[in-house]
Amino acid sequence: MPTIEKINGSIFKVVYGNPTNPVDVTLPYEDAYSGLKCEEINGKLQVIDAGKTIISEKDSKVDGGIFSVTFSYENAHFFGFGEKMGYLDKRGKHFKMQNMDNPLHTPDLDPMYISIPFFIAVSPKKPAMGIFANSTSYTFFKTGNDFDVSAKDDGIELYLIYGPKVQDVVGKFTQLVGKMEMPPAWSLGYQQSRWSYSTASEALDIAKKLRSDDIPCDVIYLDIDYMDGYRVFTWGENFKAPKSFSQEMKKLGFKIVTIIDPGVKVDENYEIYKSGKSLDAFVKDRSGKDFTGYVWPGRCNFPDFLRSDVREWWAKSHKSLFENGVDGVWNDMNEPAIVWTDSKTSKVFELMQKGEIDFQILGEAKAFFAQEDFGDEIVHKDDKGKIWPHFKVRNIYAYLEAMATKQAFEMYKPNKRPFILTRAGFAGIQKYAAVWTGDNSSWWEHLEIEMPISMGLGMSGVAFTGTDVGGFGGNADGELLARWTEMGAFFPFFRNHSAIGTSRQEPWSFGKQIEDTIRKYIKLRYALFPYIYTAFYFSHKDGVPVMRPLLFLDQDNENLYSINDEFLFGDSILVAPITRPNATWRTVYIPKGKWIDMRNGNLYEEDHVYKIDAPLDEIPIFIKENSMIFKTDPANYILEKEKMNLYVDIYGQEAVGYLYEDDGETLDYKAGKYNLYEFAVGALSQGYTIGIKALNHGYVGKYKKVQMNFLNAPRQIIEVTLNGKKIESHFDGKTLKVEFEMEDVI
Ligand code: GLC
């Protein structure tokens, strides 16, 4: 029999057996809803809302060290599960949660890098229910008419989270495991990466070329080759003067993000190894010896991030990065991944040295390790000295590493927002890091599947997600890169990255026409910054993802459950990428409401499918009727200009829109130093009223002049008022414009 605890409002915690976790990721929770009941009826758990059973337990059992519970929720479709291959609706699937690096992202690959043992059961006309298996151990799920939730443990702790809407479940789940903090504004810009820009002059040349080609960009990444023989927290021969390098980059307006893998090279002459060894910081095998695995530097030991003193040592070790001007940290290989076996390892290194790495071999080596996860052979120790088998820690290994990395920012960059990018993670990883979806390939199939993967992550609480634009493995061509960049401009995290040995993938790699298209969409991303930043603010506040599936608009419409190749970006933008080569049009399903093609103002009606043109340099983007899109001036990088102008495009006749701004870099917003404005526009018979008010005014704003554009204003305008006062307007027969200074209004 489980124990049932009402957490508050609409969440119940149900514990079967005696589960144990080395770390609890949940937070205190409050909620006003009280309609949900969770009871045992005839020895079985029932979740009841408004007198109707919505979830009922069928069975619970222990078998071979696995504790399972089976439930039914009639006609359920399943969403979430964190990072999983496949389409949005995960009905009829079997999943395992065990953080794993396997770079061959085949359609049925499972598990992947991140484990979020959480999903949402949805069915038309029923309240959506979230189920979070709060287990850091390996967990298993089966979905169908019934669903099974299992854990490699002596029991299982479940949180049952009532919606009723899907977005409510996501919001409540993030209240339980934590929300994203406001990221640094620059991390919303375009970012350029490659494995590797391996000399300081190469990285600088890339930065200069971006500027001279007028391609806005905020960040250059340094992959493993910046280090001395892949020893983490060192700078190699090719980056002899890291400080002057970073200063030059700063002059050009670039931030630098460096990769850090958890594997520490076993090398008696290496400071980090020596200090780790003297702290006895490394994960052990069952015999008590430091566990050794091969990664890029060769033989490595792995920090036991379960211990707080080890996390502190790791945080301190970032000194060599931050004192040399590094702005962000990229945590990779943190499942942890190990390229195993001596023979395969030596083959990989031989090829790497020749610059001819063969991904098939790397994939095989990693896949080999995937089967041999050492879950029982490796052990960790917690702060109280208790020993935990690796299988109970593996899924939070990267989560704990990200905690340590955040601590490093607190140590060396007080009052600056951290930027951490991670490949692996666990439920709640958004508290510490942004996530990218790992080693995809330059395939059209991967361009397409990145949409449901990122939306699945968003529905699992991780809002700041993105993909290697252009594809990591394999060789991109210009058309694929152009299409992927058009789509990537509307993902929360926007970075072009590619693997060693593959075709170059910088924006200029495929000639002028492709570069022009790429520039056009990167510039649109920068123009949309005020809109995007505001969407991030609401995600930080409410947990609702920035990138969302269409079913968020109407969960009673089952048609929306299988729309995998369109998505919402914030409240008002619908994106319908081209996902096939040579395609210059596609069909687009228009969901609830009326939607306006951003390119030409064409209006589309709900619940219809349209054939929409999209030549190579265009991606179909639709704006919800009666909404506002906030834009700003062009910039080379997000924080380039101290003052900027604001453009507010109004689609339709009446709209309410919100604009958030703060300094973009510090933690001062937490103390109220931010502005949140509400813009409201109403139509009169012969004019418009505009009302602007500050819901919070705690920061000297960046936006100076405001230009409001009433697109397709249908009437002869006689009068426009702004906060009750008449204001001059200009009507060109189509668009009505008004202009004013922000400081005159607020
Ligand atoms: C892993 C990462 C990839 C990185 C490479 C070398 O495969 O996923 O992004 O470029 O390692 O560090």
Residues whose N, C-alpha, C, O or C-beta is under 5 A from the ligand:
A	BS01	GLC	W195 D223 I224 D332 G438 D439
